[in-house]
């Protein structure tokens, strides 16, 4: 059984470290107290199943007490483990964006996509992707509210990173749970990395979603990658500028050579220079790349540039 790592966030809220890739501080889930039972936000992939259940137990919560499981979006590091939880959390309803629900009920396309992207590494990285029983899952669109033991949890539609992305606002603690909608900021680092993968990256929607979260005037940001940021509100304010910097670097590179590998190298060079300016240890690049790699960002930008007419669709 994995050693659970849990952290009290106050007001009955708890962070669970899912020990993704046997590494602390990469993927977080959150337990929130409901009037009768508990809500879980994020599940991680199936490979984190044991760590997630151990964390729930270490937080003093019985599996039967978990009544709602929310996922920010259906990418496998956030929701790959949803189906495997159905038996473990017998009274839970699983909730995801309406565009993502069909892929959780029938994950065949998720499995195929993972194997295309990761090859032989897909299964050991993500584990089996189990279907969610249709009767146990409900669709969200944004705008819904769910009562918590103190306050409520608001569902916010935050497309851009993906069409099916949701974020959540806990009005008691004034915390926004961002999933990937505000990028990656690991603990013990001030570095903010864009999360801009294919296939449906949309920068205009991404920027609008950040503004929508900022409109709640949150006091803290809870990243899925990873945890509460001491500068979370400032991170929201500067995320657009960071993404725009990466976009400009990628677009210049794409107009020189529209190849994923070429954009990857340019983005890595740009980020290394940013780390030097920020005084962040170079080793943080490797940790961040475990959850948000440069190659995925390059592929996301390249597809975005093609579909928005910024470079020719026909690659040399």
DORO-750169 format. One record per residue (C-alpha): residue in one letter; x, y, z. Coordinates in steps of 0.2 Angstrom, whole numbers, padded with zeros to 4 digits, always signed. Layout:
# DORO-750169
AXYZ...
//
This chain:
# DORO-750169
X+0000+0000+0000X+0007+0017-0005X+0012+0028+0010X-0002+0042+0010X+0003+0060+0010X-0011+0072+0016X-0012+0090+0021X-0025+0100+0031X-0029+0115+0021X-0041+0122+0035X-0060+0123+0035X-0061+0104+0033X-0052+0104+0016X-0038+0092+0013X-0025+0090-0001X-0020+0072-0006X-0003+0069-0014X-0006+0055-0027X+0013+0051-0028X+0012+0051-0047X+0027+0042-0055X+0033+0038-0038X+0036+0057-0036X+0030+0069-0023X+0021+0085-0027X+0016+0082-0045X-0003+0077-0045X-0015+0083-0031X-0033+0078-0027X-0044+0088-0015X-0056+0082-0002X-0070+0095+0003X-0083+0092+0016X-0101+0091+0011X-0117+0092+0022X-0118+0073+0022X-0102+0066+0016X-0087+0072+0006X-0083+0078-0011X-0067+0073-0020X-0060+0084-0034X-0048+0075-0046X-0044+0056-0046X-0027+0055-0055X-0023+0040-0067X-0027+0022-0062X-0009+0020-0057X-0012+0032-0043X-0027+0022-0037X-0019+0015-0021X-0011+0031-0016X-0028+0040-0018X-0038+0027-0007X-0024+0027+0006X-0025+0046+0006X-0044+0046+0008X-0042+0034+0023X-0028+0044+0031X-0039+0059+0030X-0051+0050+0041X-0064+0047+0027X-0073+0031+0024X-0075+0026+0005X-0094+0025+0007X-0094+0043+0014X-0088+0050-0003X-0104+0056-0012X-0097+0066-0027X-0081+0065-0037X-0078+0080-0048X-0065+0080-0062X-0058+0096-0070X-0056+0087-0087X-0054+0070-0094X-0035+0070-0098X-0028+0055-0090X-0017+0063-0077X-0033+0070-0070X-0047+0058-0073X-0039+0042-0080X-0043+0033-0063X-0062+0038-0063X-0068+0021-0068X-0058+0011-0056X-0065+0021-0042X-0083+0015-0045X-0082+0000-0034X-0071+0008-0021X-0083+0022-0019X-0100+0014-0019X-0111+0029-0015X-0101+0042-0026X-0108+0050-0041X-0095+0055-0054X-0096+0072-0062X-0087+0079-0078X-0091+0091-0092X-0104+0085-0104X-0092+0084-0118X-0081+0072-0108X-0094+0061-0101X-0096+0050-0116X-0077+0046-0116X-0078+0041-0098X-0092+0029-0101X-0083+0022-0116X-0065+0026-0115X-0059+0017-0131X-0054+0033-0139X-0045+0039-0123X-0035+0022-0123X-0031+0024-0142X-0026+0042-0140X-0014+0037-0125X-0006+0023-0135X-0003+0034-0150X+0005+0048-0139X+0015+0037-0127X+0017+0020-0136X+0023+0006-0125X+0024+0018-0110X+0006+0021-0110X+0000+0006-0099X+0013+0007-0086X+0011+0026-0085X-0008+0027-0084X-0014+0010-0080X-0030+0002-0086X-0043+0015-0091X-0059+0007-0085X-0077+0012-0091X-0088+0022-0079X-0105+0014-0077X-0117+0026-0086X-0129+0027-0071X-0115+0033-0060X-0110+0048-0070X-0118+0065-0072X-0114+0079-0084X-0109+0097-0080X-0109+0113-0091X-0103+0126-0079X-0114+0137-0067X-0120+0123-0056X-0117+0124-0037X-0115+0111-0024X-0117+0113-0005X-0102+0111+0006X-0102+0109+0025X-0098+0127+0025X-0101+0137+0009X-0103+0130-0008X-0093+0124-0023X-0097+0133-0040X-0093+0124-0056X-0085+0136-0069X-0083+0132-0087X-0065+0135-0092X-0061+0129-0109X-0045+0133-0118X-0034+0120-0112X-0047+0108-0117X-0065+0110-0123X-0071+0100-0108X-0062+0109-0095X-0070+0114-0078X-0063+0123-0063X-0071+0125-0046X-0073+0139-0034X-0075+0136-0015X-0083+0151-0009X-0080+0148+0009X-0061+0148+0007X-0061+0159-0008X-0050+0146-0017X-0051+0141-0035X-0046+0124-0040X-0039+0126-0057X-0035+0109-0065X-0024+0114-0080X-0033+0130-0084X-0020+0141-0075X-0005+0130-0080X+0008+0121-0069X+0016+0128-0054X+0025+0115-0043X+0028+0118-0025X+0045+0126-0019X+0046+0134-0036X+0040+0151-0042X+0040+0145-0060X+0024+0145-0070X+0023+0134-0085X+0009+0134-0098X-0002+0119-0100X-0006+0120-0119X-0007+0102-0127X-0016+0096-0142X-0029+0093-0149X-0041+0107-0145X-0030+0121-0137X-0039+0138-0140X-0029+0153-0133X-0043+0165-0134X-0054+0153-0124X-0040+0150-0112X-0037+0169-0109X-0056+0171-0106X-0056+0157-0094X-0042+0164-0084X-0052+0181-0083X-0068+0171-0078X-0058+0163-0063X-0050+0180-0059X-0068+0188-0058X-0072+0178-0042X-0058+0188-0034X-0050+0172-0026X-0038+0173-0011X-0030+0157-0016X-0027+0145-0030X-0026+0126-0028X-0016+0119-0043X-0018+0100-0048X+0000+0102-0052X+0003+0106-0038X-0005+0112-0022X-0009+0129-0015X+0002+0143-0022X+0008+0157-0010X+0006+0168-0025X-0009+0160-0033X-0019+0176-0037X-0003+0184-0045X-0001+0168-0055X-0018+0170-0062X-0014+0188-0067X+0003+0183-0075X-0003+0167-0083X-0008+0176-0099X+0008+0185-0101X+0018+0168-0099X+0007+0159-0112X+0009+0174-0124X+0028+0173-0122X+0028+0154-0126X+0016+0157-0141X+0027+0170-0148X+0042+0159-0147X+0033+0145-0154X+0025+0155-0169X+0042+0162-0174X+0049+0144-0174X+0035+0137-0183X+0037+0150-0197X+0055+0144-0198X+0052+0126-0198X+0034+0119-0194X+0041+0103-0185X+0036+0098-0167X+0054+0094-0163X+0060+0111-0168X+0047+0120-0158X+0051+0109-0143X+0069+0114-0144X+0065+0133-0145X+0053+0132-0130X+0065+0122-0120X+0078+0136-0123X+0066+0150-0119X+0061+0141-0103X+0079+0138-0097X+0082+0157-0099X+0067+0161-0089X+0072+0150-0075X+0089+0159-0075X+0080+0176-0074X+0069+0169-0060X+0083+0161-0050X+0074+0144-0050X+0085+0128-0050X+0087+0120-0067X+0081+0104-0060X+0064+0110-0059X+0062+0108-0078X+0064+0090-0076X+0050+0089-0063X+0038+0100-0072X+0041+0089-0088X+0034+0074-0079X+0017+0082-0080X+0018+0095-0094X+0031+0092-0107X+0038+0103-0120X+0034+0091-0134X+0016+0092-0130X+0016+0111-0129X+0025+0111-0146X+0012+0100-0154X-0002+0110-0146X+0004+0126-0153X+0008+0119-0170X-0010+0113-0172X-0017+0129-0165X-0007+0139-0178X-0012+0128-0192X-0031+0128-0188X-0031+0147-0185X-0022+0151-0202X-0006+0157-0194X+0005+0145-0203X+0001+0134-0219X-0008+0118-0215X+0003+0109-0227X+0019+0105-0218X+0035+0103-0228
//
